[in-house]
Amino acid sequence: MSDLTLVILAAGLGSRYGGVKQMEGLGPSNEVLLDYSVYDAVRSGFNKVVIVIRKEMEEGFHDRITQRFEQRVKVEFAYQGLDRAPEGRTKPLGTGHALLSAVEHIEGPFAVINADDFYGPSSFRLLAQSLSGIPKRSGVLVGFELANTLSPNGSVTRAVCEASTDRILTRIEETFDIASRENGITGFVDEHERNLRLDTIVSLNLWGFSADFLDFLEVEFVSFLENIKDPLKEEFFLPVAVFNWIQSKGAAVELLLSKEQWLGLTNPEDKVDAVAKLMDQIAKGIYPANLWD
């Protein structure tokens, strides 16, 4: 029986946050957001964790984070480098490329998350249940209401989702600089401003896939590199590749809704809110004060 694998994308630079937010202590025992995701994943049935980082981050990640739970779950590192990047590129190539960096560590169905987002226990239960016996050319996206994913301290980027009446994803569109403005909640797609409802379903990169998606992702990445217009800045986004999978291969990706409240570290001021919300979860008994004790 193959592992149920959780891939955690942790190689991002966090330019808006101004620090290595993947290692930012938030819990009462200095837990980071990744600790809570792994904790929720393990109690939902995941038995392997692959963390995608930059090679130079490995020692710090092990000493600061993974040594606390590597006796509870199988842990492996994958490295997102610049070996396939255009000449002169100094930043990672995006979430789609990050997932490709973990290909050798994945067998069977798998999930993908961001290291610097909090998704909540019920989100991981939804994901694990959906991946059980998932057929080929299939996936699942656990989405959130936009109102539950906004930061009071600045704008955010979210992929806006649409689905058919039977909950199959029909559209996903990366939307930037989402914030409250004089004309309501708006974001930008290709520099065009769009109004958004608070109950709009958005993606925080909480995905599940059948293993064959990785073959398609590799083909898409090659095409991306061949057609790149801005080689120093353009990114290979995972949501864009998923939508192309749906359109070109007839893949069926189920859109599920989580009612959890997002926690994240997009802007420096988000830390205070994140700590307060985690303490509230602990007070309610959802998490222990010392997560891995």
N, C-alpha and C positions, 0 to 999 in steps of 0.2 A: 504494500500500500504506500503510495507516495505521500510526501509531507504536505500539509496545508501551510503554505508559505506566506508570510507577510513581508513585503518589500517596503523598506522605509527610505524615502528620498531625503538625504541629509547633507548633500554636497553643496547646497546653495550658499551664496556669499552673504545674504541678508543686508544688502546695501542700504535700504531704508531704515532698518533697525539700528545699524551702526555698531554691530557686534556679532559674535558667534551665538546666535539665538538658540541653536540646537543644544548648547551647553548651559543655557541660562537657568540657574536654580530657582524654582518657584514653589515647590512643596515644602512642608515643614522639616523634612529630612533632606533638603536640598535636591529633591527630585526635579528632573526636567520634564517637559511635555512628552518626550519620547518614552519615558518610564511609564507614564499613565497609559499610553497607547499599547505598549507591550503587555502591561498588566491586564488590560481589557481584552486584548487579543488572545492571550493564553487562557484566560477563563472562558473564552468563547470557543476554544477548540483548535486554535493555531498552535503548531508544534515546531515551527522553524521561523527564524527572523533573519532576513538579509538586509544589512544596512549599507546603503550606497553613500560613500564618502569620497573625499579627495584623499589620496594615499597618505599625505602628511598628517591627516587627522586621526589616523588609526590609534596610535598610542594614547592620545588624549581621550578618545572615545572609550577605549577599553578601561583606562584607569578611572575616568570620571563617571562612566555610565554602565557599560555592558558587564563589567565584572560583578555588578550587583545582582544580575538576573541570569547569568549564563549557566547556572546550575538548574534553572527552572525550564529553560527552553534552548533549543539548538540555535546558536548565533554564528553568523558568517558575515564577513565584510566583502563588499564589491567596490571597485574604484572607478569613479568617473574622472577620466583624464582628458587631455586635449590632443591625444594621438590621432584622432580622426577630424580634428578641427581645421578650418581654413587657416592659412598662414597669417600670422599676426594676431590671432584670437587669444585673449587672455582670460575669458570667463567661460564657465560651463555652457554647454549647448542646449540646456533646457531639460524639462521633465521627461520627455520622450527618450532622449539620449541617456538620461540617468537610468531609466528602466532597462534599456538595452545593455547597460554596463553590468547588470545582474543576471544576464541570460544563463550563464554557466552554473548558476546556483539554483535554478528553478526547474522543478519537474512537477507536472500536474497543475491543478488549479492554484491560483495565487491571488493575493490582494496587494494593492499599492496605496501608500499613504504618504503625506508630508511629515517630516520630523517635527516641524514647528507649528503644528495645528493640534488641537484637542478635539476629539470626536465623540467621546462619551461611550459608556458601556453598551447601550442599546444599539448603537450604530455598528459595533463589531459583531453583535449577535445577529443582526440582519445580514451582514456580510457573510459570516460563516455558514449560516443556514442556506444562503443562496448559492454558495460555491459547492455544496454537497451534491455530487452527481451532475455537475454542470456539463452540458454537451458542447461539442466543438462549435466554433463561431458564435460563442455566447459570452456575455459579460453582465455585470451589474454595476450600477452607480448608485451609491447612497448619497442623496442630495439633502440640502438643508434649505429652510426658508431664509431668504435674504435678510429679513429682520433679525434673525438669530446669528448672523455672521458679520455684522457691521462693526467697525471700530469707532468708538467715540473720539478717537485721537488722530484721525486722518483717514485718507482714502484707502480702499482695498481693491484687489483684482479678483474677479470671480468669473467662472464660466457659467453663463446663463443657459438653462436647460428647458427643453420642451419635450413632451411625450405624447403618445397616442392614448386613446381611451383605455387601452389594455396595458398601459404603463411601459411601453417600449419607447426608448429614447429616439426621438426623431430629429433633434437639433441640439447642438451645443456650441456656444459662441463665446470666446474669450472676451471679457468686457473689462476695461481698465478704468482706473481712477474713479471708482464708485464711491460716492459720498452724498451727504445731504446738502442741497444747495437751495437757492431762493425759489427755484421752480420744482422742488421736490427731490427725490432720490434719483440721481442720474449717473450714468457711466458713459464710456466712450468705446465705440467699435470703429476701427479704421478712421479715427479722428472725428467721427460723427457722434454727437451727444444723443443719448437715448434715455427716456424716462423709464424707471423701473418701479414695479409694485413691491411692497414689503413682503408679500407672500410669493414672490417670484422664487422658483426653485433654482438653486445654484450649486455648483460643484466645488468642493474643497479638496479634490483629488482623493476621494475615498472609493477606490475601484476594486472590482474583482473580475478576473478573466479566466477563460479556458486557455490552456498552454499554447494553443496554435496561434493566439494573437501575436506572440513574439516573432514568429516568422514574417507576418505581415508588417510588423513594426520595423523590422530590419529593412525590408524593401522600401518602405516609406522614408526611412532615414536616408538611404542612398539617393532617392529622388529629391529629398530636401537639399542635400549637399550639392546636387547637380544643378539645382534651380535657385539657389540662395541669391538674394539681391543685396543684402547688407551682411557680408560675411563676418564682420566684427561685432555685430549686435544681435542679429536675428536668432531666434530660438526655435527649437523643435519641440512644440508643445504636445504633451500627451493627449489632451482633449481633441486637438485637431486630428491627430492620427486615428483616434477612436471613431470620430465622425466619418473619416474617409473609409475606415473598415466597414462601417455600417452601409455607406453608400455604394462602395465598389464590390464588396463581398457578401452583402446581404446579412451581415452579422446582426444578432438580436441582443441589445443591451437593455436590461430592465432598469427602470428608474424607480428607486425606492425612496421614501421620505423619512428622515430622522427628525425627531422633535428636540434633539439635544441642542444646548446652547454652545456656540463656538467659543473656544479660547484660542488665542494666538498672539504672536509677537511680530506684527507687521510694523508698528511704530514704537519708538522707545517708551512712550508713555503707557503702552498696553500692559507693561509688567505689573503695575499696581492693580489693575482690574483683574488680571489673570490670577494673581495670588489670592485676591479676595474671593473669587469664584471657586477656586480650588478649596479654600478653607471652608466655604459653605458646603461643598460636596462632602468633605471630610466630616463636618458637623452632622450631616444627614446620614452618615454611616455608609456612604457609597464607596469610599476608599478609607483604608486605615491611615493613621497619621504617619507611620513609617511603612512605606509601601512594600518593601521587600524583606522586612524583618519577620 
